[in-house]
Amino acid sequence: MMRIQVYVQQKKADPLYRKAMEEYLKRLGAYASVSVTYLKNEKQMQKKAAGSRKKFFVACGKKTMTSPEFAREIENLSVRGASSIDFFIGEQPEEDMEVFRISSFTMDSSLTAAVLLEQIYRAYRIIHHQAYHK
């Protein structure tokens, strides 16, 4: 089972988005081991990134991936033997880190984490040929 860790540079989740994140974490339990960790500063982000193998810096901007493209990326990583993926939200901890553009909108870190979890859930539904919308 794939392990996905989301690191957010923020003291704690905004209560407005916490409930959505909890719901997606619960749903994702059927597909992968997913967790969210809040880090206080850039130094902590850099320390986590140093020990990470496959990592993405989550950013806003143009050239975002479609949901099927993101699903293929996760599936390809799994096929190539990756057992974990780390996503970093906040200050970019490393210059050479691959960037995953989640939206063309600029968002608060908590909202970015909630949207990322939704996109990961959507990707796993696509990978397993399951309808996404209920």
N, C-alpha and C positions, 0 to 999 in steps of 0.2 A: 504494500500500500504506500502510495506517495505521501511524503511528509511536506506540508507547505507551511511556512512560517511567514507571517506578516509582521514587520517591525515598523512601528509608528513613532516618529520623533514628536512626542507630545506627552504631557504628564499623565493624562487619562482621557478616556473616551468622552466625547460630548454626549450627555444623556439623550439628546435628540436622536443620535445615530446608534447608540449602544444596543437598543432593542433590535434594530434591523440586523446588526452584526451578529447578535446572539442567534437570531433566526437562521441566518445563512450558515453559521458555524454548525448549528444542529443539523441542517439539511446536508451539509457537506460531509458529515460523519459517515454516510453510506459509501462515499467514494474515496476519501483521503483523510489523513490526519492533518487538520488545519487548526492553527492557533494564531492569536494576535498578541503581541507583546509591545508595551509602551515603554519607550526609552526617553530619558530626560534631556539628553543633549547629543551633540554631534560626535563627541568622543565615544560615547556608548555605541552609537551607530557604526562608527569605524571599527570598533572592537568586534562587533557581531559580523560585520562584512568581511573582516580578515579571516574568519574561520568558516566562511561560507563557500560552497563549491559553485552551484548554479544560482546566480543572483540577478535580480532586476531592480533598477531604480524606477519607481512609479512616478511618472511626470504627466503634466498636462501639455497639450500642444497638438499641432497638426500631425498627420500621418499616423493615426491610431490604427490598431488592428481590428478587424471585424471579429465577431464572436466565433465563426468557423475557423478563422486563421489562428486565433488564440487557442482554440480547442486542439487544432493540429499541432501547435507548438508544444502544448502540454503532453499530448500523446507521443510526439516525436521524442521528447526528452525522456519519457518513460521507456520507450522502445530502445533508446540508446543507453539505458541503464541508470539514468538519474533516479535517485531515490528521494531526493529532497530539492525543493526550490524555495528560495528566500526572496521576499519582496520588501523593499525599503521605501518608506514614505517619509518625507521631510527633507533634510539637507542631504545632498548626494554624498555618500561616504567615500566613494572611490571614483576617480576620473574615468577609469577604463570599464566601469560597470555598464552592462547592457541596459538600455532605457526601454521601458514599456510605457507607451503613451496610452493612458486610459480614457482621456477625453480632451476635447478642444477647450473645455471650460476650466477655469481656475477654481479649485475647490479647497475647502478646509480639510485638514489631515484626516479627521474623523469621517467626513463624508467620503473622501477618497478611499479610505479603508472599507467602508460599507459598499461602495460601488465595486471595488476590487473583489470583495467576497462574492458579490452577486455575479460578477463576470466569471469567476472561477467556478461557481455553481453552474452557470449556464454552459461553460465549456465541458464540464463533466456530463451534463445532460446530453450535449451534442455527441460527445465521444461514445456514450452508451446508447445512442439512437433513441433517446427518450424525448417526448414532447417537453418543451420548457415551460410554456405558459399553462397555468391551471385554469 
